[in-house]
Amino acid sequence: MSGPGNDAPLEVTVHDLRRALDEGSALVVDVREPWEAEVARIEGAELIPLSEFAARVKELPRDKPILIHCHHGGRSMQAVQWLRRNGYDQVSNVAGGIEAWSLEIDPSVPRY
């Protein structure tokens, strides 16, 4: 992960996400819809659905790395690209989303 003022990688792996959660080194944002978070969630992630993203962007810090995930990585990449266009340089997409998390990190997280 990059330090303050440095551009973060466009994408990180679920292993990077796990390390960031363990270390508390990044804010983790889930951009899925509430019904999806009820089915499966990553402990420690903050739910800000993509449909509410623009209205809630002020909740996101500019001085801390942000890792964004969704189901497979498409919606979260949209959020990452939008944030980068709006002055957030420490934001990265979690490649594979919660699906990859379930397959590679925590099989107790349901797949859907």
N, C-alpha and C positions, 0 to 999 in steps of 0.2 A: 504494500500500500504506500502511496506517496505521502509526503509530509505537507505541512501547510504551504500554500502558494504554488504547489506543484500540481500538474494535471494528474489525475488518477487514471488508471487504466480504464479503457472503455468497458471491458468485461472482466469479471473475476469468477473463480470457480466456487462451487459450494464448499470446498475445503477452505478457501480464503474466507468465506462467510462464517464458517464454524470458528475459525481462529479469531475473527473480529468479534464475534459474540462472546467467546471465552475471555478475550482481553478487554472487552468493552471499548474497543478502539474506533468503532463506527456506529452511526445510527443505521438501523436496518428498517427499511420501509417496504411494506407489502402493498402493492397497488391493485390487488384483486378485489372483487366485490365482497360485501359482508357474508353472503351465503357461502362463498368459497372458503372464507376464513373459518366458518362454522364447521365445515367438512374437514379441513386440514389447515394447520398453522405451524409456523416456526416460532418457538418460544423466544420472546425478546423482540420480535418484529412489531413495528407500529403500523396499524392498518390505516392507509390513506388511499381509498379507491381512486383509480385513474379518473373516474367520472367526477371526482371532487377535487382533483389535484390542483388545478389552477386557483381555485378558491382557497385552498389550504396551504399554499406554498410558503406563506410567511411563517408557518410552524417549523420549517426546516432551517437548520443552522447553516451558515456559509463557512464556518470555521472548523468544521469537523467532517471527516469522510462520511459519505452516505452510500449505502449499498441498497439497491432496489431490486425486489424480486416480484414475480407473478407466478403463473402456473407453469409456463414453459420458457418465458423470456421475451416474448413479443411486446406485451404491454409495458413491461418494465423498461425495455429499450426505448420505447416512445417517451416515457417519463424522463429517462436519462438524457436523451437528446434534447428534449424541451428544457430541462434544467440547465444543461450546458449552454444552450442558446440564451438563457436568461441569467448568466453570470455565476453559475455554480460550477466550479472546476474540480471539486473533490467528490464527484459522484460517479458510480460505476454500476453496471448491470450485472446481476447474478445469472450467469449462463445456465440455461436449463431449468431455472426457477425451482419451485417447490417439488416438481417432479424429480429433478436430479437430486434434491435434498433427500427425498424419500428413498431413492434408489442407491445413493452413495453414502449417506450420512446416518439417517435415522429411519429405518424401515417401519417404525411404529407410526410414522406420519402416513395417514391414508393416501392412496393414489386415487385420482378420480378423472 
